[in-house]
Amino acid sequence: MMMNRLGDTDIYISDLCLGTMTFGTQTPEDDAHRQIDMSIDHGINIIDTAEMYPVNPISARTQGDSERIIGRWVKTSGRRDQIKIATKVTGEGNKIIRNGIPISSQTIRTAIESSLRSLCTDYIDLYQLHWPNRGSYMFRKNWHYDPTGQDISITLAHMEDVLEVMQELIDEGLIGCFGLSNESAWGTSRWLRMAEEKNHPKVHAIQNEYSLLCRLFDTDLAELAHNEKVGLLAYSPLATGFLTGKYQDGAIPEGSRKSISPKLGGRDTARVRPAVAAYQALAAQHGLDLAHLALAWCRTRPFVASAIFGATTSEQLAYLLKSADIELSEECLKDINEIHRQHPMPY
């Protein structure tokens, strides 16, 4: 497993990261614990979660179970020092948590105290804002995104408030560093500028969706990530299962995410299956499995610090981990770029 420096911290993380958002719904606790152990045994040293997980579905009854399942593993495994834990504070609009109020220094304090208890740890390696208070163009909102209602004075005051509490948390040893999620190039640049001006903690990571089917990061954010040393934690590198091929020809496997969320958060469009078919044919041409191709490609991208992938079962995880041994040829990478030109934004 390759290790990448996270931003310009002294933290090095594996280029694959175990995602845990199904822990507690689709993935039962005993299998979740097997997955963490298996991941470490294969060289993965980072897991990602959030206070709002699990998903599929998100509910008040299960909210926080993913962190609690990880916490019970931490408590019984004796392997806390072998893994970096990344988690997130929920943003505005999620009525299940704190009645949907915006992120602030107060909500961060409340959230991190809860996460530390749930995770049975006294520190969190990477603490992230799940999405911006002002809104985001992620989650397929890029098709109708309109930032003209934003008030920059409110945004900047919020950023200063958050950076001040992040400094406190770092000074107290409760977090190692902090990052963003579902952010834009403009937003990230303002976080960076304010941190420099106020001598507050720098953003070292940004967790955005990124895959063969979703390449919004490739332009402005890629340039920012490179020049400012902000590592991308790419979520949904398998495009919620589309890039395994399991949803082709109208298939909906029992227990799959699509069986629970039919539209897959707006990803299931008329354009997506032809794009998947093209990548599937390419994988076969190069003697590869489609899922392995998709994960291996993410690892080639220079701004990706780690690709966050999840598995419903430990059997699926064992299969996906084989992608770590795959190196894509220059010819294969060239073919991928050509397909991307033909199918640039499937959803």
C-alpha positions as CSV (number, residue, x, y, z in Angstrom):
1,M,0.0,0.0,0.0
2,M,1.4,3.4,-1.0
3,M,1.6,6.1,1.7
4,N,0.9,9.7,0.9
5,R,1.6,12.8,3.0
6,L,-1.6,14.4,4.2
7,G,-1.3,18.0,3.1
8,D,1.9,19.3,4.6
9,T,1.4,17.6,8.0
10,D,3.7,14.9,9.4
11,I,0.8,12.5,8.9
12,Y,1.1,9.8,6.2
13,I,-1.9,7.9,5.1
14,S,-2.5,4.9,2.8
15,D,-3.7,5.7,-0.7
16,L,-6.8,3.6,0.1
17,C,-9.1,4.5,3.0
18,L,-11.8,2.3,4.5
19,G,-15.2,4.1,4.4
20,T,-17.6,3.1,7.2
21,M,-20.9,4.8,6.3
22,T,-22.7,1.4,6.1
23,F,-21.6,0.3,9.6
24,G,-24.8,-0.2,11.6
25,T,-27.2,-0.5,8.7
26,Q,-26.1,-2.6,5.8
27,T,-23.0,-3.9,7.6
28,P,-23.5,-5.6,11.0
29,E,-21.0,-4.9,13.8
30,D,-19.1,-8.2,13.7
31,D,-18.5,-7.8,10.0
32,A,-17.5,-4.2,10.4
33,H,-14.9,-5.2,13.0
34,R,-13.6,-7.8,10.5
35,Q,-13.3,-5.2,7.9
36,I,-11.2,-2.9,10.0
37,D,-8.8,-5.7,11.0
38,M,-8.6,-6.9,7.4
39,S,-7.9,-3.3,6.1
40,I,-5.0,-2.9,8.6
41,D,-3.6,-6.3,7.7
42,H,-3.5,-5.2,4.1
43,G,-1.7,-1.9,4.8
44,I,-4.6,0.5,5.1
45,N,-4.0,3.0,8.0
46,I,-7.0,5.3,7.8
47,I,-10.7,4.9,8.3
48,D,-13.3,7.6,7.6
49,T,-16.6,8.1,9.4
50,A,-19.0,10.9,10.5
51,E,-21.2,11.7,13.4
52,M,-24.3,11.4,11.1
53,Y,-23.4,7.9,9.8
54,P,-24.7,5.3,9.0
55,V,-26.6,6.0,5.9
56,N,-29.0,3.9,3.8
57,P,-31.1,5.2,5.5
58,I,-30.1,8.1,7.7
59,S,-32.3,8.0,10.8
60,A,-32.5,9.2,14.3
61,R,-32.6,5.6,15.6
62,T,-29.2,4.7,14.0
63,Q,-27.4,8.1,13.9
64,G,-23.9,7.8,15.4
65,D,-23.9,4.0,15.3
66,S,-20.9,3.9,12.8
67,E,-18.7,5.8,15.3
68,R,-19.9,3.6,18.2
69,I,-19.1,0.4,16.2
70,I,-15.6,1.8,15.5
71,G,-15.3,2.7,19.2
72,R,-16.1,-0.8,20.4
73,W,-13.4,-2.1,18.0
74,V,-11.0,0.5,19.4
75,K,-11.8,-0.6,22.9
76,T,-11.4,-4.3,22.3
77,S,-8.8,-4.6,19.5
78,G,-5.7,-2.9,21.0
79,R,-4.9,-1.5,17.6
80,R,-5.8,2.2,17.9
81,D,-2.2,3.1,17.2
82,Q,-2.3,1.3,13.8
83,I,-5.1,3.5,12.4
84,K,-5.8,7.1,11.7
85,I,-9.4,8.1,12.4
86,A,-11.2,10.8,10.3
87,T,-14.6,11.9,11.2
88,K,-16.9,14.9,10.5
89,V,-19.2,17.4,12.1
90,T,-22.6,17.6,10.5
91,G,-23.6,20.7,8.6
92,E,-26.7,22.8,8.4
93,G,-29.9,21.3,7.4
94,N,-29.7,17.8,8.9
95,K,-32.7,17.9,11.2
96,I,-31.7,14.7,13.0
97,I,-28.6,16.3,14.6
98,R,-28.9,19.5,16.7
99,N,-32.1,20.3,14.8
100,G,-30.1,21.2,11.7
101,I,-28.4,24.3,13.0
102,P,-25.3,25.6,11.2
103,I,-21.7,24.6,12.1
104,S,-20.1,26.9,14.6
105,S,-17.5,26.7,17.4
106,Q,-20.3,25.7,19.8
107,T,-21.6,22.8,17.6
108,I,-18.1,21.6,16.9
109,R,-17.4,21.5,20.7
110,T,-20.6,19.5,21.2
111,A,-20.0,17.2,18.2
112,I,-16.4,16.4,19.0
113,E,-17.1,15.6,22.6
114,S,-19.7,13.1,21.4
115,S,-17.5,11.7,18.7
116,L,-14.6,11.1,21.1
117,R,-16.9,9.2,23.5
118,S,-18.4,7.2,20.7
119,L,-15.1,6.3,19.1
120,C,-13.6,5.4,22.6
121,T,-10.5,7.5,21.8
122,D,-8.9,10.6,23.3
123,Y,-8.0,12.2,20.0
124,I,-9.2,12.3,16.3
125,D,-6.5,12.4,13.6
126,L,-8.5,14.4,11.0
127,Y,-11.6,16.4,11.9
128,Q,-13.7,17.6,8.9
129,L,-16.6,19.9,8.2
130,H,-19.1,17.7,6.4
131,W,-20.3,20.5,4.1
132,P,-20.2,24.3,4.1
133,N,-22.8,26.4,5.9
134,R,-23.3,28.5,2.8
135,G,-24.2,25.4,0.7
136,S,-22.3,23.3,-1.8
137,Y,-22.5,22.4,-5.5
138,M,-21.8,18.8,-4.6
139,F,-24.6,16.1,-4.4
140,R,-25.6,16.9,-8.1
141,K,-26.4,20.5,-7.1
142,N,-23.8,21.7,-9.7
143,W,-26.6,21.6,-12.4
144,H,-28.5,24.5,-10.7
145,Y,-25.9,26.0,-8.3
146,D,-26.4,29.7,-7.6
147,P,-24.0,31.4,-5.1
148,T,-25.6,34.8,-5.5
149,G,-27.5,34.5,-2.2
150,Q,-24.3,34.2,-0.2
151,D,-23.2,36.9,2.2
152,I,-19.4,37.0,2.3
153,S,-19.3,38.8,5.6
154,I,-21.3,36.0,7.3
155,T,-19.0,33.4,5.6
156,L,-15.8,35.0,6.7
157,A,-17.1,35.5,10.3
158,H,-18.0,31.8,10.3
159,M,-14.6,30.8,9.1
160,E,-12.8,32.8,11.8
161,D,-15.1,31.3,14.5
162,V,-14.3,27.7,13.3
163,L,-10.6,28.3,12.9
164,E,-10.4,29.6,16.4
165,V,-12.0,26.5,17.9
166,M,-9.9,24.2,15.7
167,Q,-6.8,25.9,17.1
168,E,-8.1,25.2,20.6
169,L,-8.8,21.6,19.8
170,I,-5.3,21.1,18.3
171,D,-3.7,22.8,21.3
172,E,-5.7,20.5,23.6
173,G,-4.5,17.4,21.7
174,L,-8.1,16.5,20.7
175,I,-7.5,16.6,17.0
176,G,-4.4,16.2,14.8
177,C,-5.5,18.4,11.9
178,F,-8.6,19.7,10.3
179,G,-10.1,19.4,6.8
180,L,-13.1,20.3,4.7
181,S,-15.7,18.3,2.7
182,N,-17.9,19.1,-0.3
183,E,-16.1,22.4,-0.6
184,S,-15.3,24.6,-3.7
185,A,-12.0,26.1,-4.8
186,W,-13.2,29.6,-3.7
187,G,-14.2,28.3,-0.3
188,T,-11.0,26.4,0.3
189,S,-8.9,29.3,-0.8
190,R,-10.7,31.6,1.7
191,W,-10.1,29.0,4.5
192,L,-6.4,29.0,3.6
193,R,-6.1,32.8,3.4
194,M,-7.8,33.3,6.7
195,A,-5.6,30.7,8.4
196,E,-2.5,32.4,7.2
197,E,-3.7,35.9,8.1
198,K,-4.9,34.9,11.6
199,N,-2.1,32.4,12.3
200,H,-4.7,29.6,12.7
201,P,-4.6,26.0,11.6
202,K,-4.3,25.4,7.9
203,V,-6.7,23.1,5.9
204,H,-4.8,20.0,5.0
205,A,-7.5,17.9,3.4
206,I,-10.6,18.2,1.4
207,Q,-13.1,15.3,1.0
208,N,-15.1,15.6,-2.2
209,E,-16.7,13.1,-4.5
210,Y,-14.3,11.9,-7.2
211,S,-14.4,9.0,-9.6
212,L,-14.2,8.1,-13.3
213,L,-17.9,9.3,-13.4
214,C,-17.5,12.4,-11.3
215,R,-14.4,14.6,-12.2
216,L,-15.4,18.0,-11.0
217,F,-12.2,18.2,-9.0
218,D,-10.0,18.1,-12.1
219,T,-9.6,21.8,-12.8
220,D,-9.7,24.6,-10.3
221,L,-9.6,22.4,-7.2
222,A,-6.8,20.2,-8.7
223,E,-4.7,23.4,-9.2
224,L,-5.4,24.6,-5.6
225,A,-4.7,21.2,-4.1
226,H,-1.3,21.0,-5.8
227,N,-0.1,24.5,-5.1
228,E,-1.5,24.8,-1.5
229,K,-0.7,21.2,-0.5
230,V,-4.3,20.2,0.3
231,G,-4.9,16.4,-0.1
232,L,-8.0,15.1,-1.7
233,L,-9.8,12.3,0.2
234,A,-11.9,11.0,-2.8
235,Y,-15.2,9.6,-1.7
236,S,-17.4,7.4,-3.9
237,P,-14.5,6.3,-6.1
238,L,-16.8,3.4,-7.2
239,A,-19.7,5.8,-7.9
240,T,-22.0,4.1,-5.3
241,G,-21.5,0.8,-7.0
242,F,-21.9,1.8,-10.7
243,L,-18.2,1.2,-11.3
244,T,-18.5,-2.4,-10.1
245,G,-20.9,-3.0,-13.0
246,K,-23.4,-4.6,-10.7
247,Y,-26.2,-2.2,-11.8
248,Q,-25.8,-2.8,-15.6
249,D,-28.8,-4.2,-17.6
250,G,-31.2,-3.0,-14.9
251,A,-29.9,-5.3,-12.2
252,I,-30.6,-4.3,-8.6
253,P,-28.8,-6.8,-6.3
254,E,-30.5,-7.6,-3.0
255,G,-29.1,-5.6,-0.2
256,S,-27.3,-3.2,-2.5
257,R,-27.4,0.6,-2.0
258,K,-29.7,0.9,-5.0
259,S,-32.2,-1.5,-3.5
260,I,-32.5,1.0,-0.6
261,S,-32.0,4.3,-2.5
262,P,-33.3,3.7,-6.1
263,K,-31.9,7.0,-7.6
264,L,-28.6,6.8,-5.7
265,G,-28.7,10.4,-4.8
266,G,-29.4,11.6,-8.4
267,R,-26.6,9.5,-9.9
268,D,-28.9,7.1,-11.8
269,T,-29.4,8.9,-15.1
270,A,-29.9,7.9,-18.7
271,R,-26.2,8.7,-19.4
272,V,-24.6,6.7,-16.6
273,R,-24.9,3.1,-17.9
274,P,-23.4,3.8,-21.4
275,A,-20.4,5.4,-19.6
276,V,-20.1,2.4,-17.3
277,A,-20.3,0.1,-20.3
278,A,-17.4,2.0,-22.0
279,Y,-15.2,1.7,-18.9
280,Q,-16.3,-2.0,-18.5
281,A,-15.2,-2.7,-22.0
282,L,-11.9,-0.9,-21.4
283,A,-11.3,-2.9,-18.3
284,A,-11.9,-6.2,-20.1
285,Q,-9.6,-5.0,-23.0
286,H,-6.8,-4.6,-20.5
287,G,-7.5,-7.8,-18.5
288,L,-8.8,-5.9,-15.5
289,D,-11.9,-6.0,-13.3
290,L,-13.9,-2.7,-13.5
291,A,-13.9,-2.0,-9.8
292,H,-10.1,-2.6,-9.7
293,L,-9.6,-0.3,-12.6
294,A,-11.7,2.5,-11.0
295,L,-9.8,2.3,-7.7
296,A,-6.4,1.9,-9.3
297,W,-7.1,5.0,-11.5
298,C,-7.9,7.1,-8.4
299,R,-4.5,6.2,-7.0
300,T,-2.8,7.6,-10.1
301,R,-4.2,11.1,-9.7
302,P,-1.5,13.4,-8.2
303,F,-3.8,15.3,-5.9
304,V,-5.5,12.3,-4.3
305,A,-4.2,11.6,-0.9
306,S,-6.5,8.6,-0.4
307,A,-9.6,7.1,-2.1
308,I,-12.3,6.3,0.4
309,F,-14.2,3.1,-0.6
310,G,-16.6,1.0,1.4
311,A,-17.8,-2.6,1.3
312,T,-21.1,-4.0,2.6
313,T,-19.4,-7.3,3.5
314,S,-15.9,-8.4,4.4
315,E,-16.0,-10.7,1.3
316,Q,-16.5,-7.6,-0.9
317,L,-13.7,-5.8,0.9
318,A,-11.3,-8.7,0.3
319,Y,-12.0,-8.5,-3.4
320,L,-11.7,-4.7,-3.6
321,L,-8.4,-4.8,-1.8
322,K,-6.8,-6.6,-4.7
323,S,-6.8,-3.2,-6.5
324,A,-3.9,-2.1,-4.4
325,D,-1.6,-4.4,-6.5
326,I,-2.7,-3.0,-9.9
327,E,-0.7,-0.5,-11.9
328,L,-2.3,1.0,-14.9
329,S,-0.3,1.2,-18.2
330,E,0.1,4.5,-20.0
331,E,-2.0,3.0,-22.8
332,C,-4.8,2.3,-20.3
333,L,-4.7,5.8,-18.9
334,K,-4.8,7.3,-22.4
335,D,-7.9,5.2,-23.1
336,I,-9.5,6.3,-19.9
337,N,-9.1,10.0,-20.9
338,E,-10.6,9.3,-24.3
339,I,-13.7,7.7,-22.6
340,H,-13.9,10.7,-20.3
341,R,-14.1,13.0,-23.3
342,Q,-17.0,10.9,-24.7
343,H,-18.8,10.7,-21.4
344,P,-17.7,13.8,-19.4
345,M,-20.5,14.2,-16.9
346,P,-22.7,11.1,-16.7
347,Y,-24.6,12.4,-13.7
